[in-house]
Amino acid sequence: MTGPLAGREPGVSLLPADAYTDPAVFAAEQSAIFENRWVWAGYTHWVAEPGSSRPVTVAGRPLLITRDPAGQIHVFHNICRHRGMVLSEEPSTRKRLRCPYHYWTYDLDGGLCGTPYWDRRKGSAPDDATKDALGLIPVTHAEWAGMVLVALGEPVRPLDETLAPLRQRWAPVDLDRLHLAAEDRYEIAANWKLVVENFLDFYHLPFVHPQVGPAAAALDIDDVVLAEDILGGCYPRGAAGKASKTETPLPAFGDVPAALRDRQDIFCLFPNALLFLEADWFQVIAFEPVTPERTVEHMAIFVDRSAAGPEFSDARKALSTVLFEVNDQDVPILERLQRGRRSPAADRNHLLPSWDQITARFQTLVASAMEGHR
């Protein structure tokens, strides 16, 4: 494949089967896609308390999310400035981070604060200029909708520009009111692109997830493309989530207009944040591509902060149960899709113009980003 769509017949999948299995393609994607866009790196609640930190990986790079004693979130390259050892491998609530190799120590704002026997004398330390120069190396980051987003390189566009279509569409929804209702981690034996494609595949819903409604409900979904890298669909009158309603309905995220109370939006924020939004709940399935055939999902379900009390515990549990059930049902589907990519016949997969328009757009986006990298 020398161009993004070279050699593909009309209707045939725009990405060849080996794009889902080849380690060389995977490595190129990490560079071409995950280092050149704003990508999900973690959740703000992972460092909920001042003095906490959590290691994460983006594009194969070890990073560290911290919240300093003043409550500010930082993201750093997770390596000691002395010999480059990974500094932290587990979530921590220690007020300082200490490298296990030579005990160099850092504050959670990245400042270097300890260098034992700097010049071979007890109590010696670098001068202030050297100390300042050897702090942890920061990573460009931002916080939005409970997520920590990072940019390892020069992103295609500024984050404000990237998020503007979602912020405009969701303006009536107060995403500052998010309260974590439930969270889980999934190990998926499948390529990251299949995770996204399955998320954007509304055709499978009545067959794999009958609890979200019959085929007629899937026919009610409108394809929506807000921007090149924000694509998905919308139930104008709601669908998934209805099965989770209880006698005590969950409150909405602020003053949501009645006309929007039944709408469900389903968007991929390319490349690795999959978002569901209804007036009273918000779900993120964010993921880390680990190998060509392994992806780790981090699924979080949020409700309005006014629904945090015990009077809403049954409603929160009912919502979480149905949403986790839907994701559980997708896991074996994804793994069978991945195994199918080992067949040469997978190069002839046929996209349907009546169902797969959004999948085709996603594949085109990937192929275009990869042009010149393969």
C-alpha positions, 0 to 999 in steps of 0.5 A: 500500500503506497497511498492511503487507498491504493489497490483497494476495490470499491466496497472492499475494506480500506485497510489490508488484513496485515494492518491489524497484525503486522508489528511494523505497521503497529510501530509506524502507527505509534509514531504517525498517529499516537505521537502526532495527535492529542490522545487519551492518557488517563483519567483525572480521578486516577490522581484524585488526591493531592500527593498522588501519582500514576504511571501510564504508557502512550505510544509505548512511552512511559509517562507519569501523571501526578497531582501536586500538593496544591492540587495541580495535575502534571504529566512527565516523562517517567524517567529519572534524569540521571540514568534514564530508569523508569521512575515509578511503576505503580500508583502512589500516594507518596509526596515524593518520587524516588528512583530506586537506582541511586535514590534521586528524588523528585517532588510531584511538580517535577522538581529535583529535590534529592541527589545523594552524594552528588560529588561523593561527599555526604550532604552535597548537592548540585547548584540551583541552576543544575538542580532546576535543569534536571527536573522531570521533563514535562509532557504537554497535557490538558484535562477535559471531561474527566480525562487527561489528554497528552500531546507527545509531539506537534499535534495536527491541531490545537486541543481547543480546535480539536474539541470545539465541535464536541464542546459546541454540541454538548454545551447544554451538558455540564461536564464539570459535574462528573462523578465516577460511578464505576470503572473496569479494565479489559484485556482485549486480544485484538488490534486497537483499530478493531476496537474502534471499528466495533464501537462505530458498527451500529449494525451489530447492536441488535444481534450482539446486544439485544438488551439495547433494543431491536433492529428498529432501534439500530435503524434509528441511529443517525451517522454524525461526523463533527470533524475529521477526527470526531465521528460516530452516531446519535440516537435522537430519541435514545436507546441504550440506557433505557434498560438501566432506568430505575424508579429513581431516575438519575439527575441530568448533568445540569440544566439539559433542555428537554429536547435533548434528554433522550438523545444519546451521542456515540463518538470516537475522539480519534484515536483512542477515546470512545465516548457515550453521552446521555443527559444523565450519564457519560461513558468513556472507553479509552484504550492503550494499544499494547501490541498489534494484537493486544489492547487494554481498555479502561472503561469509566462510567460517570453520573452527575455529582448530585447522584453520588449519594446512597439514594441513587445507589440502585440507579448507579448499579443498574446503569453500570450493570448494563453498560459493563454487560454490553462491553463484556459481550463485545470482547469475544467478538473483537477477539474473533475479528482479530483471529479472522485477520490471519486469513488472506481472505480478510483482504476481501472484507466488503463494507456496506454503503448502507451500514459502514459509512462511518467505519470507512471514514475511520479507515480512511483517516487511519490510512491517510495518517499512515501515508508515507509511514509504511 
